[in-house]
Amino acid sequence: MIRCRVCYRTEKWAEGSREVVVEGGGRKPAGHPSLVAWRTVRDALSGETGPVVGACAACGQPMVAEGQEAAWVDWPLETPDGTLMIRDGVLPAGSDIATLDARMEEAWAERLRLADIKPGQAMFTGGLMTLLMVPVAVWALAVCVVTGFLYMVLMDPSATIPGIGQGVTLPGP
Protein backbone atom coordinates (compact mmCIF):
# COMPACT_ATOMS: atom_id res chain seq x y z
CA MET A 1 0.00 0.00 0.00
CA ILE A 2 1.12 3.49 -0.76
CA ARG A 3 -0.17 6.03 1.75
CA CYS A 4 -0.13 9.77 2.32
CA ARG A 5 0.38 10.49 6.01
CA VAL A 6 -1.34 13.88 5.78
CA CYS A 7 -4.61 13.41 3.88
CA TYR A 8 -4.74 9.59 4.20
CA ARG A 9 -4.95 8.96 0.46
CA THR A 10 -4.19 5.28 -0.05
CA GLU A 11 -3.27 3.62 -3.32
CA LYS A 12 -2.35 0.13 -4.50
CA TRP A 13 0.44 0.13 -7.00
CA ALA A 14 0.94 -2.79 -9.34
CA GLU A 15 3.05 -3.08 -12.46
CA GLY A 16 2.21 0.10 -14.33
CA SER A 17 -1.17 0.70 -12.68
CA ARG A 18 -2.41 2.64 -9.69
CA GLU A 19 -5.66 1.89 -7.93
CA VAL A 20 -6.98 4.51 -5.52
CA VAL A 21 -8.31 2.75 -2.41
CA VAL A 22 -9.07 5.85 -0.31
CA GLU A 23 -9.45 9.14 -2.14
CA GLY A 24 -8.10 11.41 0.62
CA GLY A 25 -7.48 15.09 0.11
CA GLY A 26 -9.84 16.31 2.84
CA ARG A 27 -7.05 17.25 5.24
CA LYS A 28 -4.41 19.89 4.89
CA PRO A 29 -0.97 19.71 6.50
CA ALA A 30 -1.01 20.61 10.20
CA GLY A 31 1.63 23.29 10.13
CA HIS A 32 4.01 24.55 7.49
CA PRO A 33 3.86 22.22 4.45
CA SER A 34 7.67 21.94 4.25
CA LEU A 35 7.89 21.00 7.93
CA VAL A 36 5.19 18.35 7.54
CA ALA A 37 6.95 16.98 4.44
CA TRP A 38 10.24 16.92 6.37
CA ARG A 39 8.65 14.91 9.19
CA THR A 40 7.45 12.29 6.69
CA VAL A 41 10.85 12.15 4.96
CA ARG A 42 12.65 12.02 8.34
CA ASP A 43 10.55 9.04 9.44
CA ALA A 44 11.27 7.30 6.13
CA LEU A 45 15.00 8.00 6.40
CA SER A 46 15.11 6.61 9.94
CA GLY A 47 13.20 3.47 8.91
CA GLU A 48 9.98 4.14 10.84
CA THR A 49 8.03 4.03 7.57
CA GLY A 50 8.70 2.76 4.11
CA PRO A 51 10.48 4.83 1.49
CA VAL A 52 9.09 7.99 -0.09
CA VAL A 53 7.74 6.83 -3.43
CA GLY A 54 5.97 9.88 -4.82
CA ALA A 55 3.89 12.98 -4.24
CA CYS A 56 0.25 12.72 -3.19
CA ALA A 57 -2.08 13.72 -5.99
CA ALA A 58 -4.53 15.20 -3.47
CA CYS A 59 -2.32 17.31 -1.18
CA GLY A 60 1.20 17.26 -2.66
CA GLN A 61 2.87 15.76 0.42
CA PRO A 62 5.19 12.73 0.22
CA MET A 63 3.61 9.29 -0.03
CA VAL A 64 5.30 6.32 1.61
CA ALA A 65 5.23 2.63 0.79
CA GLU A 66 4.01 0.42 3.60
CA GLY A 67 4.26 -3.34 3.55
CA GLN A 68 5.80 -3.59 0.11
CA GLU A 69 9.14 -3.06 -1.53
CA ALA A 70 9.44 0.17 -3.47
CA ALA A 71 12.19 2.42 -4.72
CA TRP A 72 12.85 5.88 -3.33
CA VAL A 73 12.07 8.81 -5.56
CA ASP A 74 14.10 11.98 -5.50
CA TRP A 75 12.36 14.39 -3.15
CA PRO A 76 13.06 18.14 -3.18
CA LEU A 77 12.86 19.35 0.41
CA GLU A 78 12.34 23.06 1.02
CA THR A 79 14.43 24.18 3.97
CA PRO A 80 14.96 27.66 5.45
CA ASP A 81 18.39 27.63 3.79
CA GLY A 82 17.21 26.55 0.32
CA THR A 83 16.18 23.34 -1.42
CA LEU A 84 17.79 20.02 -0.49
CA MET A 85 17.43 17.12 -2.92
CA ILE A 86 17.10 13.76 -1.19
CA ARG A 87 18.16 11.08 -3.64
CA ASP A 88 17.66 7.34 -3.09
CA GLY A 89 16.89 7.86 0.59
CA VAL A 90 20.18 9.59 1.35
CA LEU A 91 20.67 13.13 2.60
CA PRO A 92 23.20 15.27 0.71
CA ALA A 93 26.78 15.30 2.03
CA GLY A 94 27.18 17.52 5.06
CA SER A 95 23.58 17.07 6.21
CA ASP A 96 22.42 14.93 9.08
CA ILE A 97 18.93 14.19 10.39
CA ALA A 98 19.39 15.72 13.85
CA THR A 99 20.77 19.04 12.62
CA LEU A 100 18.25 19.32 9.82
CA ASP A 101 15.40 18.41 12.18
CA ALA A 102 16.43 21.10 14.67
CA ARG A 103 16.73 23.71 11.91
CA MET A 104 13.33 22.86 10.38
CA GLU A 105 11.56 22.83 13.76
CA GLU A 106 13.19 26.11 14.75
CA ALA A 107 12.19 27.83 11.53
CA TRP A 108 8.68 26.52 10.96
CA ALA A 109 7.24 25.05 14.16
CA GLU A 110 3.94 26.56 15.29
CA ARG A 111 4.32 28.84 18.27
CA LEU A 112 1.78 30.73 20.30
CA ARG A 113 3.03 34.25 20.69
CA LEU A 114 1.29 36.65 23.03
CA ALA A 115 1.60 39.36 20.38
CA ASP A 116 -0.69 37.28 18.13
CA ILE A 117 -3.56 37.36 20.63
CA LYS A 118 -5.87 40.31 20.15
CA PRO A 119 -7.26 42.11 23.24
CA GLY A 120 -10.86 41.29 22.37
CA GLN A 121 -9.96 37.65 21.83
CA ALA A 122 -8.30 37.42 25.25
CA MET A 123 -11.26 39.07 26.98
CA PHE A 124 -13.77 36.82 25.21
CA THR A 125 -11.79 33.68 26.05
CA GLY A 126 -11.36 34.73 29.68
CA GLY A 127 -15.05 35.58 30.04
CA LEU A 128 -16.12 32.35 28.40
CA MET A 129 -13.90 30.27 30.65
CA THR A 130 -15.29 32.10 33.69
CA LEU A 131 -18.85 31.42 32.60
CA LEU A 132 -18.04 27.78 32.01
CA MET A 133 -16.62 27.47 35.52
CA VAL A 134 -19.80 28.81 37.20
CA PRO A 135 -21.81 25.57 36.73
CA VAL A 136 -18.88 23.56 38.05
CA ALA A 137 -18.69 25.77 41.16
CA VAL A 138 -22.47 25.55 41.72
CA TRP A 139 -22.32 21.76 41.37
CA ALA A 140 -19.43 21.51 43.86
CA LEU A 141 -21.32 23.72 46.35
CA ALA A 142 -24.45 21.59 45.96
CA VAL A 143 -22.47 18.40 46.59
CA CYS A 144 -21.01 19.91 49.77
CA VAL A 145 -24.43 21.04 51.06
CA VAL A 146 -26.12 17.70 50.33
CA THR A 147 -23.21 15.76 51.83
CA GLY A 148 -23.33 17.90 54.98
CA PHE A 149 -27.09 17.49 55.27
CA LEU A 150 -26.96 13.74 54.84
CA TYR A 151 -24.12 13.43 57.32
CA MET A 152 -26.05 15.45 59.88
CA VAL A 153 -29.28 13.48 59.43
CA LEU A 154 -27.94 9.97 58.96
CA MET A 155 -24.97 9.98 61.33
CA ASP A 156 -26.56 11.83 64.26
CA PRO A 157 -30.26 10.95 64.44
CA SER A 158 -30.72 13.01 67.62
CA ALA A 159 -29.60 16.20 65.89
CA THR A 160 -32.10 19.01 65.52
CA ILE A 161 -32.34 20.51 62.08
CA PRO A 162 -33.37 24.17 62.27
CA GLY A 163 -36.86 24.60 60.88
CA ILE A 164 -37.59 20.87 60.77
CA GLY A 165 -37.40 19.72 64.37
CA GLN A 166 -36.04 16.45 65.66
CA GLY A 167 -33.82 14.27 63.52
CA VAL A 168 -35.14 11.45 61.44
CA THR A 169 -34.97 7.98 62.94
CA LEU A 170 -34.36 5.32 60.37
CA PRO A 171 -35.65 1.81 60.89
CA GLY A 172 -32.85 -0.61 61.82
CA PRO A 173 -31.84 -3.52 59.67
Backbone torsions as a table, in degrees:
resi	resn	phi	psi	omega
1	MET	NA	142.0	176.0
2	ILE	-111.4	127.4	-171.7
3	ARG	-135.3	142.2	171.6
4	CYS	-93.5	127.4	-177.5
5	ARG	-81.1	-6.5	-179.5
6	VAL	-97.0	-58.3	-174.5
7	CYS	-101.7	1.0	176.4
8	TYR	66.3	21.9	173.1
9	ARG	-65.2	133.2	-178.8
10	THR	-127.3	134.8	-179.2
11	GLU	-133.0	152.4	170.3
12	LYS	-107.7	125.4	178.7
13	TRP	-107.9	128.2	173.1
14	ALA	-124.2	179.6	-177.0
15	GLU	-54.7	101.1	175.5
16	GLY	77.9	1.6	179.8
17	SER	-130.8	152.2	177.1
18	ARG	-128.0	126.8	176.9
19	GLU	-113.5	123.8	179.1
20	VAL	-82.1	119.4	-179.6
21	VAL	-90.8	-48.2	176.3
22	VAL	-125.1	124.9	-173.4
23	GLU	-62.5	-46.6	179.8
24	GLY	69.4	-166.8	177.8
25	GLY	91.6	-5.2	-178.3
26	GLY	-82.1	-13.3	-178.6
27	ARG	-112.9	145.9	174.9
28	LYS	-105.4	160.6	178.5
29	PRO	-58.6	137.9	177.4
30	ALA	-86.2	90.8	-177.3
31	GLY	118.2	-169.2	180.0
32	HIS	-63.9	130.6	-176.5
33	PRO	-56.1	-36.8	179.3
34	SER	-68.8	-35.9	178.3
35	LEU	-68.1	-41.4	178.5
36	VAL	-65.4	-41.5	176.9
37	ALA	-62.9	-41.7	178.4
38	TRP	-60.2	-42.3	-179.0
39	ARG	-61.6	-38.9	177.6
40	THR	-67.0	-45.7	-180.0
41	VAL	-64.8	-41.3	179.0
42	ARG	-58.9	-45.7	179.6
43	ASP	-64.1	-36.3	178.1
44	ALA	-69.6	-40.5	179.1
45	LEU	-64.6	-36.4	-178.0
46	SER	-84.8	-3.3	175.5
47	GLY	89.7	5.7	178.6
48	GLU	-71.0	-28.2	176.2
49	THR	-128.4	179.3	175.1
50	GLY	-75.6	-177.8	-178.1
51	PRO	-71.1	158.8	173.7
52	VAL	-76.5	122.2	-173.6
53	VAL	-115.7	-4.5	178.9
54	GLY	168.7	179.1	178.0
55	ALA	-98.2	141.5	179.1
56	CYS	-68.2	132.0	179.5
57	ALA	-70.3	-21.9	-177.1
58	ALA	-88.4	-42.2	-173.9
59	CYS	-124.5	-9.5	177.1
60	GLY	84.6	-0.9	179.4
61	GLN	-82.1	164.7	-179.4
62	PRO	-66.6	141.3	174.0
63	MET	-105.3	142.4	-178.8
64	VAL	-117.4	150.3	177.4
65	ALA	-88.6	132.5	178.7
66	GLU	-127.1	124.5	176.5
67	GLY	77.7	15.0	177.1
68	GLN	-152.3	154.7	178.3
69	GLU	-77.5	135.4	177.9
70	ALA	-154.0	156.5	-179.1
71	ALA	-92.7	143.6	175.5
72	TRP	-64.2	146.9	169.0
73	VAL	-107.7	155.7	175.9
74	ASP	-67.1	131.7	-177.8
75	TRP	-123.9	118.4	176.0
76	PRO	-79.7	120.5	-178.0
77	LEU	-108.1	118.2	177.3
78	GLU	-76.6	123.2	177.2
79	THR	-120.0	166.9	177.3
80	PRO	-61.6	-21.2	-177.7
81	ASP	-100.2	6.2	-178.3
82	GLY	126.9	-171.5	-177.1
83	THR	-92.9	130.5	173.8
84	LEU	-106.3	134.2	176.8
85	MET	-101.6	117.9	178.0
86	ILE	-95.6	114.8	-176.2
87	ARG	-112.6	130.2	176.7
88	ASP	54.1	33.0	176.9
89	GLY	74.5	24.5	-179.1
90	VAL	-128.2	132.1	175.9
91	LEU	-71.3	152.8	176.7
92	PRO	-61.6	157.4	179.7
93	ALA	-57.6	138.8	179.6
94	GLY	89.2	-2.1	178.8
95	SER	-111.7	140.7	172.2
96	ASP	-134.0	158.9	-172.9
97	ILE	-61.7	-44.8	-175.3
98	ALA	-63.3	-46.4	-179.1
99	THR	-66.4	-44.5	180.0
100	LEU	-65.2	-39.0	178.3
101	ASP	-62.4	-46.1	179.4
102	ALA	-62.4	-41.7	-179.1
103	ARG	-66.1	-42.9	-179.4
104	MET	-66.7	-44.3	-179.9
105	GLU	-64.4	-40.2	180.0
106	GLU	-64.0	-40.4	-175.3
107	ALA	-78.8	-38.6	-168.8
108	TRP	-124.0	5.0	179.4
109	ALA	-68.1	145.4	178.7
110	GLU	-71.4	133.0	177.6
111	ARG	-132.8	142.9	174.3
112	LEU	-93.1	114.4	178.3
113	ARG	-107.5	137.4	-179.1
114	LEU	-61.5	-28.0	179.3
115	ALA	-67.7	-21.5	-179.8
116	ASP	-80.6	-14.0	-178.6
117	ILE	-89.2	124.7	-179.4
118	LYS	-81.5	150.4	-178.7
119	PRO	-57.6	-42.5	179.1
120	GLY	-64.4	-36.7	178.9
121	GLN	-65.3	-42.5	179.7
122	ALA	-65.6	-41.5	179.9
123	MET	-66.8	-42.5	179.2
124	PHE	-62.4	-46.2	-179.3
125	THR	-63.8	-43.1	178.2
126	GLY	-63.6	-43.3	178.2
127	GLY	-65.0	-41.3	179.6
128	LEU	-64.5	-43.5	178.5
129	MET	-63.3	-37.8	177.9
130	THR	-63.9	-45.9	179.6
131	LEU	-64.6	-33.1	178.5
132	LEU	-72.6	-24.4	179.7
133	MET	-81.6	-20.2	-179.5
134	VAL	-59.9	-49.4	178.2
135	PRO	-60.4	-34.8	178.6
136	VAL	-65.5	-43.2	179.2
137	ALA	-65.4	-41.9	178.6
138	VAL	-63.5	-42.1	178.8
139	TRP	-62.0	-45.4	-179.3
140	ALA	-63.0	-40.2	177.7
141	LEU	-64.2	-42.8	179.3
142	ALA	-62.7	-40.4	178.0
143	VAL	-62.1	-43.0	179.7
144	CYS	-63.8	-44.1	-179.3
145	VAL	-64.6	-47.0	-179.2
146	VAL	-64.7	-42.2	178.3
147	THR	-61.5	-44.1	177.7
148	GLY	-62.1	-43.8	179.6
149	PHE	-62.6	-47.9	-179.1
150	LEU	-64.8	-37.1	177.4
151	TYR	-63.3	-44.1	-177.9
152	MET	-65.0	-42.3	-176.1
153	VAL	-77.4	-45.3	-173.1
154	LEU	-83.5	-31.3	-176.6
155	MET	-89.5	-24.1	-179.2
156	ASP	-133.5	81.8	-175.3
157	PRO	-63.2	-18.7	-180.0
158	SER	-87.0	-1.3	-178.0
159	ALA	-70.0	146.7	178.0
160	THR	-100.4	125.8	178.6
161	ILE	-96.4	121.8	-178.1
162	PRO	-55.4	129.6	177.6
163	GLY	88.7	-12.0	-178.3
164	ILE	-114.7	-35.7	-179.8
165	GLY	109.9	-146.6	-177.6
166	GLN	-64.0	156.9	178.5
167	GLY	-66.1	167.6	-178.8
168	VAL	-89.4	130.3	176.9
169	THR	-99.8	122.9	-179.8
170	LEU	-92.1	143.1	177.0
171	PRO	-65.1	141.6	-179.1
172	GLY	-75.2	163.9	-179.8
173	PRO	-73.4	NA	NA
